[in-house]
């Protein structure tokens, strides 16, 4: 995942959601790429928050 930069809004939201952060760390590289691609395609803060909240509810 080193070659993929994390969007700043995504990183900020992840810092606020420990469960999402832990779930993201446990993902495969392919899953992480998919999440980061989705995060790059959002247009609002609410959409970004929704992605991270969904991540926090996995598992």
TORLOVO-381518 format. One line per 4 residues: number of its first residue (from 1); their letters; for each residue z, y, x of C-alpha. Coordinates in steps of 0.001 Angstrom, whole numbers, always signed. Example, Ala and Ser with C-alpha at 12.3 -4.5 7.8 and 13.67 -1.06 7.14 Angstrom:
REM residues 2
1) as) +7800/-4500/+12300 | +7140/-1060/+13670
This chain:
REM residues 59
1) xxxx) +0/+0/+0 | +163/+2281/+3034 | -3406/+3517/+2500 | -2605/+4750/-1017
5) xxxx) -701/+7960/-1432 | +1782/+8165/-4277 | +1137/+11086/-6669 | +3958/+13643/-6414
9) xxxx) +4713/+13602/-10146 | +4977/+9832/-10054 | +7309/+9934/-7056 | +9490/+12522/-8782
13) xxxx) +9758/+10489/-11980 | +10463/+7325/-9989 | +13323/+9096/-8204 | +14880/+9684/-11621
17) xxxx) +14558/+6066/-12772 | +16275/+3453/-10593 | +15042/+508/-12686 | +11435/+1661/-12390
21) xxxx) +11822/+2057/-8643 | +13279/-1424/-8261 | +10573/-2973/-10445 | +7822/-1182/-8519
25) xxxx) +9147/-2490/-5203 | +9013/-6054/-6562 | +5364/-5781/-7663 | +2463/-7326/-5809
29) xxxx) +179/-4997/-3881 | -2482/-5361/-6570 | -16/-4448/-9328 | +1118/-1413/-7341
33) xxxx) -2505/-305/-6915 | -3040/-555/-10676 | +87/+1481/-11440 | -835/+4143/-8893
37) xxxx) -4364/+4352/-10302 | -2934/+4874/-13784 | -581/+7541/-12407 | -3513/+9373/-10798
41) xxxx) -5324/+9513/-14128 | -2615/+11166/-16226 | -2991/+14740/-17412 | +528/+15605/-18553
45) xxxx) +4100/+15261/-17406 | +4822/+13255/-20568 | +2134/+10701/-19695 | +3596/+10300/-16203
49) xxxx) +7095/+9931/-17615 | +5808/+7263/-20007 | +4297/+5218/-17162 | +7574/+5320/-15246
53) xxxx) +9678/+4551/-18334 | +7472/+1530/-19023 | +7965/+403/-15418 | +11707/+734/-15845
57) xxx) +11659/-1613/-18819 | +9838/-4465/-17089 | +11669/-7673/-16390
